[in-house]
Amino acid sequence: MSEIEKKPIRSKKSTSIKTKKDKRGIPVGRYFGITEANEAINVVADQIYRDLTIDDREKLGSMSGTLHFERLLGLASRKTSRPLKGYDLNSDSPNLDRYKDASKAVGVELISDVDIEVPVIDMNLVNELMRVKRSDEQSIYIDPKGDVGTRSVKAGEFFCLSMYEFLFLMIKDEYAGVFRRDDTDDDWGMKIEFKWTNAMERYTDGTWGLKSIVEDIGEKKVKKFVLPTPFVQYHTRGGNSIKASMIDIDEKGKNGWQIKPEYARFAPLMKRKPRSDKGKKRNTDEMKADVKEIVKKQSGLARKKV
């Protein structure tokens, strides 16, 4: 099928919550199933793995034991929620006590046994990638070659990455998505996972792929992609939610929320949208009305005294 015929088509909204039915077709409960996008990425991944040479397969995860997880980094100023362990999906009150308030996970702190090169992405772009988009908003596209740089990290040096920088580190063959969790003495104790729903698109020929666009930048054509949403999970011997041990990299001061000095690089993730002119005008009008009312009352009191 030609490129002209192979076009993205709009997919139905999918959910991972499925209804379980008995032999008679009567609903007997619910469970978390796999989404259509996740099914598609599994097919793509299986094909990539089958095409690898024996040497390439041996390289997969070969350095996972050298990369150590220290902690998640969160922003208390950007509250979200985390699911509680042991929640009964078949409960009559499916949303009752299912989630607990938590800081927004924005990065990870790691340490490597060997000198490595780690990805660097402008934090203003990271902020756009993280931001929850409106339904009518266009997705944010990224150029893996032009938008992602690198920096050197020495062995034994603690370093912090945003979740999207961490994504580009973990998709390297030598890590293959897994790394070390020291409190379990397990070389494969942690893993990175992705939410693919908003990053995948289905084409008219039935195949799937990452959402992409081609832009003309100067005399070159640059292909940009929508990234899946990355998150960290325990790979083995899970325990509590990983967010339970997260540390906040911001704090509330006299002038509101501020980033802690040692995490200054993450400051753009705290940016707030400027107030609209409409909002400013409304507040100005309200202020003028309050002043007018005060003057009116004062004048009335003055007349009474006279």
C-alpha positions in Angstrom: 0.0 0.0 0.0 1.4 3.4 -1.0 2.1 6.2 1.5 -0.8 8.2 0.0 -3.3 5.3 0.8 -1.8 4.6 4.2 -3.4 7.3 6.3 -4.3 7.6 10.0 -7.9 6.8 10.9 -9.8 7.9 14.0 -10.0 5.1 16.6 -12.8 4.6 19.0 -12.1 5.6 22.6 -10.8 2.6 24.5 -10.6 1.7 28.1 -8.7 -1.0 30.0 -11.6 -1.7 32.3 -13.4 -4.7 30.9 -16.6 -6.5 32.0 -16.4 -10.2 33.0 -19.4 -12.3 32.1 -20.4 -15.9 32.9 -21.4 -18.6 30.4 -24.9 -17.1 30.2 -23.5 -13.6 29.3 -24.5 -12.1 32.7 -22.0 -9.5 34.0 -20.2 -10.9 37.1 -17.5 -8.4 37.7 -14.9 -6.2 36.1 -11.1 -6.4 35.5 -8.3 -4.5 33.9 -7.7 -5.7 30.3 -5.4 -4.6 27.6 -6.2 -1.6 25.4 -6.3 -1.7 21.6 -3.2 0.5 21.5 -1.3 -1.8 23.9 -2.2 -4.8 21.8 -0.8 -3.0 18.7 2.5 -2.1 20.4 2.9 -5.7 21.5 2.6 -6.9 17.9 5.2 -4.3 16.8 7.6 -5.3 19.7 7.3 -9.0 18.9 8.2 -8.3 15.3 11.2 -6.2 16.2 12.5 -8.9 18.6 12.1 -11.6 15.9 14.2 -9.5 13.5 17.1 -9.1 15.9 20.3 -11.1 15.5 21.6 -13.4 18.2 24.3 -10.8 19.1 21.6 -8.0 19.3 19.5 -10.2 21.6 22.4 -10.8 24.0 22.9 -7.1 24.3 19.4 -6.5 25.5 19.5 -5.6 29.2 23.2 -6.3 29.5 23.8 -3.1 31.6 20.6 -3.3 33.6 22.4 -4.4 36.7 24.7 -1.3 36.6 21.9 1.3 36.9 20.4 1.8 40.3 17.1 3.4 41.2 17.2 5.8 44.2 13.9 7.6 44.3 11.0 9.2 42.4 10.9 13.0 42.3 7.6 14.7 42.7 6.0 18.2 42.7 3.7 18.8 45.6 2.4 21.9 43.9 1.0 19.7 41.1 -1.1 17.2 43.0 -2.4 14.1 41.4 -3.6 10.8 42.7 -2.3 7.2 43.1 -4.2 4.0 43.2 -4.3 2.2 46.5 -3.0 -1.4 46.7 -5.7 -4.0 47.3 -8.5 -2.0 45.8 -11.5 -4.2 44.9 -12.5 -3.4 41.3 -15.7 -5.4 41.7 -16.8 -3.3 44.7 -20.3 -1.8 44.6 -18.7 1.6 45.0 -15.9 1.5 42.4 -14.5 4.9 43.1 -14.7 4.8 46.9 -11.3 5.1 48.5 -9.6 3.9 45.3 -7.1 6.7 45.1 -5.0 8.8 47.4 -3.6 12.3 46.9 0.0 12.3 45.8 2.6 14.6 44.4 3.0 14.6 40.6 5.9 12.3 39.6 8.2 14.4 37.3 11.5 12.5 37.4 13.8 10.0 38.9 17.1 10.0 40.7 19.6 7.3 39.7 23.2 6.2 40.1 25.3 4.2 37.7 28.3 1.9 38.3 29.9 3.0 35.1 30.4 6.2 33.2 27.5 6.9 30.9 25.9 9.4 28.6 22.4 10.5 29.7 19.7 12.3 27.7 19.0 16.0 28.1 15.7 17.7 27.0 14.8 21.3 27.6 12.6 21.5 30.6 10.2 23.9 28.9 9.5 21.2 26.3 9.2 18.6 29.1 6.6 20.8 30.7 4.6 20.8 27.4 4.9 17.1 27.1 3.7 16.6 30.7 0.8 19.0 30.5 -2.7 17.5 30.3 -4.1 18.5 26.9 -7.6 19.6 26.1 -9.6 17.3 23.8 -9.4 19.9 21.0 -5.6 20.5 21.4 -3.0 19.2 19.1 -0.5 16.7 20.5 3.1 17.8 21.2 5.6 16.3 18.8 9.3 15.8 19.4 12.3 15.3 17.2 14.4 12.6 18.9 17.5 13.8 17.0 17.1 17.6 17.3 15.3 17.9 20.7 17.3 15.4 22.7 20.9 16.1 23.6 23.3 14.3 26.0 25.6 14.9 29.0 28.2 12.8 30.7 27.7 11.3 34.1 30.6 9.7 36.1 30.3 6.3 37.8 29.0 6.7 41.4 27.5 10.1 40.7 23.9 10.7 41.6 21.9 12.3 38.8 18.3 13.3 38.1 16.3 13.0 34.9 12.8 14.1 33.9 10.5 11.2 33.1 10.9 11.9 29.3 14.7 12.0 29.6 14.5 8.8 31.5 12.4 7.3 28.6 15.2 7.9 26.1 17.8 6.3 28.5 15.7 3.2 29.1 14.9 2.4 25.5 18.6 1.8 24.8 19.2 -1.9 24.1 21.7 -2.2 26.9 18.9 -1.4 29.5 15.8 -2.6 27.5 13.5 -1.0 30.0 14.7 -2.6 33.2 17.2 -1.5 35.9 18.3 -2.3 39.5 16.3 -2.0 42.7 18.8 -2.4 45.5 16.4 -2.9 48.4 15.5 -6.3 46.9 19.1 -7.2 45.8 17.6 -7.8 42.3 19.3 -6.7 39.1 15.9 -6.6 37.4 13.9 -5.0 40.2 12.6 -1.9 38.4 11.1 -1.3 35.0 9.8 1.6 32.9 6.3 1.3 31.3 4.3 3.4 29.0 0.7 4.5 28.4 0.3 4.2 24.6 -3.3 5.2 24.1 -2.7 8.9 23.0 0.6 8.1 21.2 -0.5 5.4 18.7 -2.6 5.7 15.6 -4.2 3.2 13.3 -3.8 3.4 9.5 -6.2 2.5 6.7 -4.1 -0.6 6.0 -4.8 -2.0 9.5 -1.3 -1.4 10.8 -0.4 0.8 13.8 2.5 3.3 14.5 3.5 6.2 16.7 1.7 9.4 15.8 4.1 11.4 13.6 4.3 14.5 11.4 7.0 15.6 8.9 8.0 19.3 9.1 10.1 21.4 6.7 12.9 22.9 8.8 15.2 24.9 6.4 16.1 22.6 3.6 15.5 19.5 5.6 12.5 17.4 6.3 12.3 16.4 10.0 10.0 13.6 11.3 8.6 14.3 14.7 6.7 11.9 17.0 4.2 11.9 19.9 5.8 10.1 22.9 3.9 7.7 25.1 3.5 8.6 28.8 6.3 7.0 30.8 6.0 5.7 34.4 8.1 3.6 36.7 7.0 0.3 38.3 8.5 -2.5 40.4 9.4 -5.4 38.1 9.6 -8.0 40.8 8.6 -8.3 44.5 6.5 -5.2 44.3 5.4 -4.1 47.7 3.7 -0.7 48.2 3.0 1.8 45.4 6.3 3.2 44.2 4.9 6.7 44.8 4.8 6.0 48.5 8.6 6.6 48.7 8.6 9.7 46.4 10.3 12.9 47.6 9.1 16.4 46.8 11.5 18.7 45.0 9.4 21.8 45.7 8.2 23.5 48.9 5.8 26.2 50.0 7.5 29.4 51.0 6.3 32.9 52.0 5.7 33.8 48.3 4.1 30.5 47.3 5.5 27.4 45.9 9.2 27.3 45.0 11.7 24.7 43.7 14.3 23.5 46.1 17.8 24.8 45.2 19.3 21.4 44.4 16.6 20.8 41.8 16.7 24.2 40.2 16.8 22.6 36.7 13.2 21.4 37.2 11.9 24.9 37.9 10.1 25.3 34.4 7.8 22.4 35.4 6.3 24.7 38.0 5.3 27.4 35.5 1.7 28.5 35.6 -0.3 29.9 32.7 -0.6 33.7 32.9 -4.0 35.0 33.8 -6.1 35.9 30.8 -6.9 39.6 29.9 -10.5 38.7 30.5 -9.8 37.7 34.0 -7.7 40.7 34.6 -10.4 43.0 33.4 -13.0 41.3 35.5 -10.8 41.7 38.7 -10.1 45.3 37.8 -13.9 46.0 37.3 -14.6 44.3 40.7 -11.9 46.4 42.4 -13.3 49.7 40.9 -16.8 48.7 42.1 -15.5 48.0 45.6 -13.7 51.4 45.7 -16.9 53.1 44.5 -19.0 51.5 47.2 -16.5 52.5 49.9 -16.4 56.1 48.7 -20.2 56.1 48.6 -20.5 54.9 52.2 -17.9 57.3 53.4 -19.7 60.2 51.7 -23.0 59.2 53.3 -21.4 59.1 56.8 -19.9 62.5 56.2 -23.3 64.0 55.4 -24.8 62.5 58.5 -22.2 64.0 60.7 -22.8 67.5 59.1 
